[in-house]
Each structure stands twice: as structure tokens, then as C-alpha cells.
Amino acid sequence: MGTPHVIATVSLATAVACFLVLLIDILAGHRQHMLIMNIVYPITALYAGPLALIVYYTIGRRSTRKAVMQAKTRAKPPPDMQKPMWQNTIVATLHCGSGCTLGDIVAEAFLLPFPFALFGMTLYGAWVVEFVLAFGFGILFQYYSIKPMKELSAGPALKAALRADTLSLTCWQTGMYGWMAVATFLIFHRELKGSEPVFWFMMQIGMIFGFIAAYPVNWWLLKRKIKEVM
């Protein structure tokens, strides 16, 4: 068992532990005001690990149902309206990234028994499948945020979701693909398999690069009010 394998295993185990911590805390009575965020934060922990805990306990806890109801009772602005722009952008980016992450996980799980090669490489085939599923889950997540927030019917809500997240989702996946290309061609000099812990560790890092790529886009989308503060 080499050093990369050990590091990957520790990172993945830590991520799962953080996922469980967040899930338990949310189910124990700290449900988010926006239903979809109860899914976003645990999914974020699957790649960000302890960083997800920091974001959740410093930002996410401010937008629980309880916190929002208390603000309304005291005639104060909702907690999400009191967060600085950089925090709102983090939340918006994580919301986008959670859909991408879920899509990527589902795609890779599907491709394990049914590999798909494009231009002679399963890596390129995986990117196509991942993008389709990541885009689908991402828009679905945005749809279930916008629809109840703006009280829209299905058609307008879907159009608003596409307008709000298409660019963000594309930037996230591009950032992730860029890192996976570096890992494949420059670090390991071979295609990594989904059955290897190292592959999933590289995917964890790839999601961080996805976040970095999508963050400025989400800042712009929020500033232009194309995307709603959550």
C-alpha cells in the first residue's frame, strides 16, 4: 500500500465522517430554512471534509428554520440577508457544486460496470456522462430553490433555474476536468479507475478546483440578480 493510497483513504474516511456529522446535526433539529440546503451541506462534506464543517457551522447555521423564524418574530431581516456578499457567494457556489458532485458520483458509479470510451479514452467518455448528469442534478437543485422562493409554476421555474445556473455549472465542471486532466497526464501518467481510492481523492481535489472556477461566476450572477441569495 503506497503513500498516495494511504493519503486517499484517510481523506475519504474523513469526508465520510464529516458527512455523517452534518447529517446528524441537521436531522437533530437544525434543518435549513431552504429544504435543498439540507442536502447541499452533507454532499459538500464528501469532497471538502472539515472545510464543509467550518462553512456549515459559521454560515449554514445562520439560515436554519429556527433562526429564520426567530428573526421574523423579532421583526428583523432574514439571516440570509444579513450575510456579507462573500458568504452568500460561498453558499450559492456550494449549492451549484453539490448538484455537480452528486452527478459526478452517480456517473462514475454507473461507469464502473459500464465503461464508455471516447477518442480511445474512458476519461473523455466519463467527462461527457458526468457533465450530462451534473448539469441535470445542478439544474434540479436550482429548480427546487427558485420554485418555492419565487412561487413560480414549473415552466418559469425551470427557465429561471437554467438562466441562474448554466454558466456556474459549466465553470464548476471545467475546473474539475482541468484538475483531473493534470492528475491523469502529468501526475500519474495513466487513467485512474473508479475502483481506486486515489481516483476519488483526485475527484475531491477536482471539486475544490471546481469551486474556485465557479466562485467568481456566482459572485457576478448574484450581483446581477440573475441568481437569488440563499
KOLTIDO-360301 format. One line per 8 residues: their letters; for each residue x, y, z of N, C-alpha, C. Coordinates in nm, 2 decimals. Atoms other than C-alpha are relative to their C-alpha. Example, Ala and Ser with C-alpha at 12.3 -4.5 7.8 and 13.67 -1.06 7.14 Angstrom:
BEGIN
as> 0.09:-0.12:0.00:1.23:-0.45:0.78:0.09:0.12:0.00; -0.09:-0.11:0.00:1.37:-0.11:0.71:-0.08:0.11:0.08
//
This chain:
BEGIN
mgtphvia> 0.09:-0.12:0.00:0.00:0.00:0.00:0.09:0.12:0.00; -0.08:-0.12:0.01:0.17:0.32:-0.12:-0.05:0.12:0.07; 0.04:-0.13:-0.07:0.16:0.67:0.03:-0.12:0.06:-0.07; 0.12:-0.06:0.06:-0.09:0.80:-0.23:-0.13:-0.07:0.05; 0.12:0.08:-0.04:-0.33:0.52:-0.14:-0.04:0.03:0.15; 0.02:-0.03:-0.15:-0.29:0.59:0.24:-0.07:0.14:0.01; 0.05:-0.14:-0.01:-0.35:0.96:0.19:-0.14:0.01:-0.05; 0.13:0.00:0.06:-0.65:0.90:-0.03:-0.10:-0.07:0.10
tvslatav> 0.09:0.07:-0.09:-0.80:0.65:0.22:-0.04:0.09:0.12; 0.02:-0.09:-0.12:-0.76:0.89:0.51:-0.09:0.12:-0.04; 0.08:-0.11:0.04:-0.91:1.18:0.31:-0.14:-0.04:-0.02; 0.14:0.05:0.03:-1.21:0.97:0.20:-0.07:-0.03:0.13; 0.06:0.04:-0.13:-1.27:0.84:0.55:-0.04:0.13:0.08; 0.03:-0.12:-0.06:-1.25:1.19:0.69:-0.12:0.07:-0.06; 0.12:-0.06:0.07:-1.50:1.31:0.43:-0.13:-0.07:0.04; 0.12:0.07:-0.04:-1.75:1.04:0.52:-0.04:0.03:0.14
acflvlli> 0.03:-0.03:-0.14:-1.71:1.12:0.89:-0.07:0.14:0.01; 0.06:-0.13:0.00:-1.78:1.49:0.82:-0.14:0.00:-0.06; 0.13:0.02:0.05:-2.08:1.39:0.61:-0.10:-0.04:0.10; 0.09:0.05:-0.11:-2.23:1.20:0.90:-0.02:0.10:0.11; 0.01:-0.10:-0.10:-2.16:1.48:1.14:-0.11:0.10:-0.04; 0.09:-0.10:0.05:-2.35:1.73:0.93:-0.14:-0.06:-0.01; 0.13:0.07:0.01:-2.63:1.48:0.85:-0.07:-0.01:0.14; 0.05:0.02:-0.14:-2.68:1.40:1.22:-0.04:0.13:0.06
dilaghrq> 0.03:-0.13:-0.06:-2.67:1.77:1.32:-0.13:0.06:-0.06; 0.12:-0.05:0.06:-2.93:1.86:1.06:-0.13:-0.07:0.04; 0.11:0.08:-0.04:-3.16:1.57:1.15:-0.04:0.02:0.14; 0.02:-0.01:-0.15:-3.12:1.65:1.52:-0.07:0.13:0.03; 0.08:-0.12:-0.03:-3.31:1.98:1.48:0.05:0.13:-0.06; -0.06:-0.12:0.06:-3.10:2.22:1.27:-0.03:0.00:-0.15; 0.03:0.00:0.14:-3.28:2.19:0.94:0.00:0.14:-0.06; -0.01:-0.12:0.07:-3.22:2.46:0.69:-0.13:0.06:-0.04
hmlimniv> 0.12:-0.07:0.04:-3.48:2.72:0.60:-0.04:-0.04:-0.14; 0.02:0.05:0.13:-3.43:2.62:0.24:0.02:-0.15:-0.01; -0.01:0.14:-0.01:-3.50:2.25:0.21:0.12:-0.06:-0.07; -0.11:0.06:0.08:-3.24:2.18:-0.06:0.13:0.01:0.07; -0.13:-0.02:-0.07:-2.96:2.31:0.17:0.03:-0.11:0.10; -0.02:0.12:-0.09:-3.02:2.01:0.40:0.07:-0.11:-0.08; -0.07:0.09:0.08:-2.88:1.81:0.11:0.14:0.05:-0.04; -0.12:-0.07:0.05:-2.62:2.06:-0.01:0.12:-0.02:0.10
ypitalya> -0.11:0.00:-0.10:-2.41:2.07:0.31:0.06:-0.13:0.02; -0.06:0.13:-0.01:-2.37:1.70:0.36:0.08:-0.05:-0.12; -0.07:0.03:0.13:-2.28:1.65:-0.01:0.13:0.07:-0.01; -0.13:-0.08:0.00:-2.02:1.93:0.03:0.11:-0.07:0.08; -0.09:0.07:-0.09:-1.86:1.73:0.31:0.07:-0.12:-0.07; -0.05:0.12:0.07:-1.80:1.44:0.07:0.13:0.03:-0.07; -0.13:-0.04:0.06:-1.52:1.64:-0.10:0.08:0.10:0.08; -0.07:-0.10:-0.08:-1.44:1.93:0.13:0.03:-0.04:0.14
gplalivy> -0.03:0.04:-0.14:-1.44:1.74:0.46:-0.01:0.10:0.11; 0.00:-0.10:-0.11:-1.35:1.96:0.75:-0.04:0.14:-0.04; 0.04:-0.13:0.05:-1.39:2.27:0.54:-0.15:0.02:-0.01; 0.15:-0.01:0.01:-1.76:2.19:0.49:-0.05:0.02:0.14; 0.05:-0.02:-0.14:-1.80:2.17:0.87:0.02:0.15:0.04; -0.03:-0.14:-0.03:-1.64:2.52:0.90:-0.11:0.09:-0.06; 0.10:-0.08:0.07:-1.88:2.66:0.64:-0.14:-0.02:0.06; 0.13:0.03:-0.06:-2.18:2.49:0.79:-0.02:0.07:0.13
ytigrrst> 0.02:-0.05:-0.14:-2.12:2.60:1.15:0.01:0.15:0.01; -0.02:-0.15:0.00:-2.02:2.96:1.06:-0.10:0.07:-0.09; 0.09:-0.07:0.10:-2.26:3.03:0.77:-0.14:-0.07:0.00; 0.13:0.07:0.01:-2.52:2.75:0.74:-0.09:0.00:0.12; 0.09:0.00:-0.12:-2.64:2.75:1.10:-0.07:0.14:0.01; 0.07:-0.13:0.00:-2.74:3.12:1.04:-0.13:-0.01:-0.08; 0.12:0.01:0.08:-3.01:3.00:0.80:-0.08:-0.12:0.03; 0.08:0.11:-0.04:-3.18:2.73:0.99:-0.15:0.05:0.00
rkavmqak> 0.15:-0.04:-0.02:-3.57:2.73:1.01:-0.02:0.08:0.13; 0.02:-0.06:-0.13:-3.54:2.82:1.37:0.06:0.15:0.00; -0.06:-0.13:0.01:-3.31:3.12:1.30:-0.08:0.09:-0.08; 0.08:-0.09:0.08:-3.53:3.25:1.03:-0.13:0.04:0.07; 0.13:-0.03:-0.08:-3.85:3.22:1.25:0.03:0.10:0.11; -0.04:-0.10:-0.10:-3.67:3.40:1.53:0.01:0.14:-0.05; -0.02:-0.13:0.06:-3.58:3.68:1.30:-0.13:0.06:-0.03; 0.14:-0.05:0.03:-3.94:3.71:1.18:-0.07:0.05:0.13
trakpppd> 0.07:-0.03:-0.13:-4.07:3.71:1.54:0.05:0.14:0.05; -0.06:-0.13:-0.06:-3.83:4.00:1.63:0.00:0.11:-0.11; 0.01:-0.10:0.11:-3.91:4.18:1.30:0.13:0.05:-0.05; -0.14:-0.03:0.05:-3.55:4.16:1.19:0.01:-0.06:-0.15; -0.02:0.06:0.14:-3.43:4.09:0.83:0.04:-0.14:0.01; -0.04:0.15:0.00:-3.39:3.72:0.74:0.15:-0.01:0.01; -0.14:0.02:-0.01:-3.05:3.58:0.83:0.08:0.00:-0.13; -0.08:0.00:0.12:-2.95:3.53:0.47:0.02:0.14:-0.06
mqkpmwqn> -0.01:-0.14:0.05:-3.00:3.90:0.40:0.11:0.07:0.09; -0.10:-0.06:-0.08:-2.75:3.98:0.68:0.14:-0.05:-0.02; -0.13:0.06:0.03:-2.47:3.77:0.54:0.08:0.10:-0.10; -0.07:-0.08:0.10:-2.19:3.96:0.36:0.00:-0.07:-0.14; 0.01:0.05:0.14:-2.16:3.91:-0.02:0.09:-0.12:-0.01; -0.09:0.11:0.02:-1.86:3.67:0.01:-0.06:-0.13:0.06; 0.06:0.12:-0.06:-2.06:3.44:0.23:-0.12:-0.05:-0.09; 0.11:0.03:0.09:-2.37:3.45:0.01:0.06:-0.07:-0.13
tivatlhc> -0.06:0.06:0.12:-2.14:3.36:-0.29:0.05:-0.14:0.03; -0.05:0.13:-0.04:-1.99:3.07:-0.10:-0.12:-0.10:0.00; 0.12:0.09:-0.01:-2.34:2.93:-0.03:-0.06:-0.03:-0.14; 0.05:0.01:0.13:-2.45:2.99:-0.39:0.09:-0.10:-0.08; -0.09:0.08:0.08:-2.14:2.82:-0.53:-0.01:-0.15:0.05; 0.01:0.13:-0.06:-2.17:2.52:-0.29:-0.13:-0.06:-0.05; 0.13:0.05:0.04:-2.54:2.49:-0.39:0.02:-0.06:-0.15; -0.03:0.05:0.14:-2.43:2.46:-0.76:0.09:-0.12:0.00
gsgctlgd> -0.09:0.11:-0.01:-2.14:2.23:-0.67:-0.05:-0.13:0.05; 0.06:0.12:-0.05:-2.35:1.99:-0.48:-0.07:-0.08:-0.10; 0.06:0.07:0.12:-2.55:1.91:-0.79:0.10:-0.06:-0.09; -0.11:0.06:0.08:-2.23:1.86:-0.98:0.06:-0.12:0.06; -0.06:0.11:-0.07:-2.08:1.64:-0.72:-0.09:-0.12:0.00; 0.09:0.12:0.01:-2.39:1.42:-0.70:0.00:-0.06:-0.14; 0.00:0.05:0.14:-2.40:1.39:-1.08:0.13:-0.07:-0.03; -0.13:0.07:0.02:-2.03:1.30:-1.09:0.01:-0.13:0.07
ivaeafll> 0.00:0.12:-0.08:-2.07:1.04:-0.82:-0.08:-0.11:-0.07; 0.09:0.09:0.06:-2.37:0.88:-0.99:0.06:-0.05:-0.14; -0.06:0.04:0.13:-2.19:0.89:-1.33:0.11:-0.10:0.01; -0.12:0.09:-0.02:-1.87:0.72:-1.20:-0.05:-0.13:0.05; 0.06:0.13:-0.05:-2.08:0.46:-1.02:-0.05:-0.08:-0.11; 0.06:0.07:0.11:-2.26:0.38:-1.34:0.11:-0.05:-0.10; -0.10:0.03:0.10:-1.94:0.38:-1.55:0.10:-0.11:0.05; -0.09:0.11:-0.05:-1.76:0.13:-1.32:-0.04:-0.14:-0.07
pfpfalfg> 0.03:0.12:0.08:-1.96:-0.17:-1.47:-0.02:0.02:-0.15; 0.03:-0.03:0.14:-2.03:0.01:-1.80:0.09:0.11:-0.05; -0.10:-0.11:0.05:-1.72:0.20:-1.91:-0.04:0.05:-0.14; 0.03:-0.06:0.13:-1.76:0.43:-2.20:0.12:0.08:-0.05; -0.12:-0.07:0.05:-1.47:0.54:-2.41:-0.03:0.09:-0.11; 0.01:-0.10:0.10:-1.44:0.84:-2.63:0.14:0.04:-0.05; -0.13:-0.03:0.05:-1.15:0.91:-2.86:0.11:-0.10:0.06; -0.09:0.10:-0.05:-0.99:0.59:-2.72:0.03:0.01:0.15
mtlygawv> -0.03:-0.01:-0.14:-1.00:0.70:-2.36:-0.13:0.01:0.08; 0.12:0.00:-0.08:-1.26:0.63:-2.09:-0.01:0.13:0.08; 0.00:-0.13:-0.06:-1.16:0.96:-1.93:-0.09:0.09:-0.07; 0.08:-0.10:0.08:-1.32:1.16:-2.21:-0.15:-0.05:0.00; 0.14:0.05:-0.01:-1.63:0.93:-2.21:-0.06:0.03:0.13; 0.05:-0.03:-0.13:-1.66:0.98:-1.84:-0.04:0.15:0.01; 0.03:-0.15:-0.01:-1.65:1.36:-1.88:-0.13:0.03:-0.06; 0.12:-0.03:0.07:-1.94:1.35:-2.12:-0.12:-0.04:0.09
vefvlafg> 0.11:0.06:-0.09:-2.16:1.13:-1.89:-0.01:0.09:0.13; -0.01:-0.09:-0.12:-2.05:1.34:-1.59:-0.07:0.13:-0.02; 0.05:-0.14:0.03:-2.14:1.67:-1.75:-0.16:-0.01:-0.01; 0.15:0.01:0.02:-2.49:1.55:-1.85:-0.07:-0.02:0.13; 0.06:0.03:-0.13:-2.57:1.41:-1.50:0.02:0.12:0.09; -0.03:-0.11:-0.09:-2.40:1.70:-1.32:-0.09:0.12:-0.04; 0.08:-0.11:0.05:-2.59:1.95:-1.53:-0.15:-0.02:0.04; 0.14:0.03:-0.03:-2.92:1.77:-1.47:-0.03:0.01:0.15
fgilfqyy> 0.01:-0.01:-0.15:-2.87:1.74:-1.09:0.01:0.15:0.04; -0.02:-0.14:-0.04:-2.75:2.10:-1.07:-0.12:0.09:-0.03; 0.12:-0.07:0.04:-3.05:2.24:-1.26:-0.12:-0.04:0.09; 0.11:0.05:-0.09:-3.28:2.02:-1.04:0.01:0.07:0.13; -0.02:-0.06:-0.13:-3.12:2.16:-0.73:-0.05:0.15:0.00; 0.03:-0.14:0.02:-3.16:2.52:-0.86:-0.16:0.02:-0.01; 0.14:-0.01:0.02:-3.52:2.45:-0.96:-0.08:-0.01:0.13; 0.07:0.01:-0.13:-3.62:2.34:-0.61:0.04:0.10:0.10
sikpmkel> -0.03:-0.12:-0.08:-3.46:2.65:-0.47:-0.09:0.12:-0.05; 0.07:-0.11:0.06:-3.62:2.90:-0.71:-0.15:-0.01:0.00; 0.15:0.02:0.01:-3.97:2.75:-0.74:-0.07:0.04:0.13; 0.07:-0.04:-0.12:-4.07:2.78:-0.37:0.04:0.15:0.04; -0.04:-0.13:-0.03:-3.87:3.10:-0.33:-0.08:0.11:-0.07; 0.07:-0.10:0.08:-4.04:3.29:-0.61:-0.15:-0.04:-0.03; 0.14:0.05:0.02:-4.36:3.08:-0.60:-0.04:0.00:-0.15; 0.02:0.01:0.14:-4.33:3.00:-0.97:-0.06:-0.13:-0.04
sagpalka> 0.05:0.12:0.06:-4.51:2.74:-1.18:0.12:-0.08:-0.06; -0.11:0.09:0.04:-4.30:2.45:-1.32:0.08:0.06:-0.12; -0.07:-0.05:0.11:-4.22:2.61:-1.66:0.09:0.12:0.02; -0.08:-0.12:-0.03:-4.10:2.95:-1.55:0.11:-0.03:0.10; -0.10:0.04:-0.09:-3.91:2.79:-1.26:0.12:-0.07:-0.06; -0.11:0.07:0.07:-3.72:2.56:-1.49:0.08:0.10:-0.09; -0.07:-0.10:0.08:-3.63:2.86:-1.72:0.09:0.08:0.09; -0.08:-0.08:-0.09:-3.51:3.06:-1.42:0.12:-0.08:0.05
alradtls> -0.11:0.08:-0.05:-3.30:2.77:-1.30:0.11:-0.02:-0.10; -0.09:0.01:0.11:-3.14:2.73:-1.64:0.08:0.13:-0.01; -0.06:-0.13:0.01:-3.07:3.10:-1.65:0.10:0.02:0.11; -0.08:-0.03:-0.12:-2.93:3.11:-1.30:0.13:-0.09:0.01; -0.11:0.09:-0.04:-2.70:2.80:-1.30:0.07:-0.06:-0.12; -0.07:0.06:0.11:-2.60:2.70:-1.66:0.15:0.04:0.00; -0.14:-0.05:0.01:-2.28:2.92:-1.66:0.08:-0.05:0.12; -0.06:0.04:-0.12:-2.20:2.83:-1.30:0.04:-0.15:0.00
ltcwqtgm> -0.02:0.15:0.01:-2.24:2.45:-1.36:0.12:-0.03:-0.10; -0.10:0.02:0.10:-2.02:2.47:-1.67:0.14:0.03:0.05; -0.13:-0.04:-0.06:-1.74:2.66:-1.49:0.04:-0.10:0.11; -0.04:0.10:-0.10:-1.75:2.41:-1.20:0.05:-0.13:-0.06; -0.05:0.12:0.07:-1.72:2.11:-1.43:0.13:0.02:-0.07; -0.12:-0.03:0.07:-1.45:2.28:-1.63:0.12:0.00:0.10; -0.11:0.00:-0.11:-1.24:2.34:-1.31:0.03:-0.14:0.04; -0.02:0.14:-0.04:-1.29:1.98:-1.21:0.07:-0.08:-0.11
ygwmavat> -0.06:0.07:0.12:-1.20:1.85:-1.56:0.15:0.04:-0.01; -0.13:-0.05:0.01:-0.89:2.06:-1.56:0.10:-0.07:0.09; -0.08:0.07:-0.10:-0.76:1.91:-1.24:0.02:-0.15:-0.03; -0.01:0.15:0.03:-0.84:1.55:-1.35:0.09:-0.02:-0.12; -0.09:0.01:0.11:-0.65:1.61:-1.67:0.14:0.01:0.05; -0.13:-0.02:-0.06:-0.35:1.73:-1.47:0.04:-0.13:0.07; -0.02:0.12:-0.08:-0.38:1.42:-1.24:0.03:-0.12:-0.10; -0.02:0.12:0.10:-0.41:1.18:-1.54:0.12:0.01:-0.08
flifhrel> -0.11:-0.01:0.10:-0.15:1.32:-1.78:0.13:0.04:0.06; -0.12:-0.05:-0.05:0.10:1.49:-1.56:0.05:-0.06:0.14; -0.03:0.06:-0.13:0.09:1.33:-1.21:0.02:-0.15:-0.01; 0.00:0.15:0.00:0.01:0.96:-1.26:0.03:-0.06:-0.14; -0.03:0.05:0.14:0.06:0.93:-1.64:-0.08:-0.12:-0.04; 0.09:0.11:0.04:-0.23:0.69:-1.67:-0.14:0.04:0.04; 0.13:-0.03:-0.04:-0.60:0.68:-1.64:-0.03:-0.07:0.13; 0.03:0.05:-0.13:-0.72:0.63:-1.29:-0.14:-0.07:-0.01
kgsepvfw> 0.12:0.08:0.00:-1.00:0.38:-1.22:-0.09:0.04:0.12; 0.09:-0.03:-0.10:-1.31:0.45:-1.02:0.00:-0.10:0.12; -0.02:0.10:-0.11:-1.23:0.14:-0.81:0.12:0.03:0.09; -0.11:-0.03:-0.08:-0.92:0.31:-0.67:-0.03:0.12:0.09; 0.02:-0.11:-0.09:-0.93:0.53:-0.36:0.07:0.13:-0.05; -0.08:-0.12:0.05:-0.67:0.76:-0.53:-0.09:0.08:-0.10; 0.08:-0.06:0.10:-0.92:0.83:-0.81:-0.10:0.10:0.07; 0.10:-0.08:-0.07:-1.18:0.96:-0.56:0.06:0.11:0.08
fmmqigmi> -0.07:-0.11:-0.06:-0.92:1.16:-0.38:0.03:0.11:-0.10; -0.02:-0.10:0.10:-0.83:1.33:-0.70:-0.13:0.07:-0.04; 0.13:-0.06:0.03:-1.20:1.39:-0.76:-0.03:0.10:0.11; 0.02:-0.10:-0.11:-1.22:1.56:-0.41:0.08:0.13:-0.03; -0.08:-0.12:0.04:-0.94:1.79:-0.52:-0.06:0.07:-0.12; 0.06:-0.06:0.12:-1.11:1.84:-0.85:-0.12:0.09:0.03; 0.11:-0.08:-0.04:-1.42:1.96:-0.68:0.04:0.13:0.07; -0.05:-0.12:-0.06:-1.22:2.22:-0.49:0.04:0.10:-0.11
fgfiaayp> -0.03:-0.09:0.12:-1.09:2.35:-0.83:-0.13:0.04:-0.07; 0.13:-0.04:0.06:-1.45:2.34:-0.95:-0.06:0.12:0.08; 0.04:-0.11:-0.08:-1.54:2.57:-0.66:0.07:0.12:-0.03; -0.08:-0.11:0.04:-1.26:2.80:-0.74:-0.04:0.06:-0.13; 0.04:-0.04:0.13:-1.37:2.82:-1.10:-0.14:0.06:0.00; 0.14:-0.05:0.00:-1.74:2.88:-1.02:-0.02:0.12:0.09; 0.03:-0.10:-0.10:-1.70:3.12:-0.73:-0.01:0.14:-0.06; 0.02:-0.13:0.06:-1.64:3.44:-0.94:-0.12:0.02:-0.08
vnwwllkr> 0.12:0.00:0.08:-1.92:3.35:-1.17:-0.12:0.02:0.08; 0.11:-0.01:-0.09:-2.16:3.31:-0.88:-0.01:0.14:0.06; 0.00:-0.14:-0.05:-2.05:3.65:-0.74:-0.07:0.09:-0.10; 0.06:-0.08:0.11:-2.14:3.80:-1.08:-0.15:-0.02:-0.01; 0.14:0.03:0.01:-2.47:3.62:-1.10:-0.08:0.06:0.11; 0.07:-0.06:-0.12:-2.57:3.74:-0.75:-0.01:0.15:-0.02; -0.01:-0.14:0.01:-2.46:4.09:-0.82:-0.10:0.05:-0.11; 0.10:-0.04:0.10:-2.67:4.10:-1.14:-0.14:-0.05:0.03
kikevm> 0.13:0.05:-0.05:-2.96:3.94:-0.95:-0.06:-0.11:-0.10; 0.04:0.11:0.09:-2.97:3.66:-1.21:-0.02:-0.12:0.09; 0.02:0.11:-0.10:-2.93:3.42:-0.91:-0.04:0.06:0.13; 0.05:-0.04:-0.13:-3.10:3.45:-0.58:0.09:-0.03:0.12; -0.07:0.03:-0.13:-2.94:3.48:-0.24:-0.07:-0.11:0.07; 0.06:0.11:-0.07:-2.99:3.17:-0.04:0.04:0.00:0.15
//
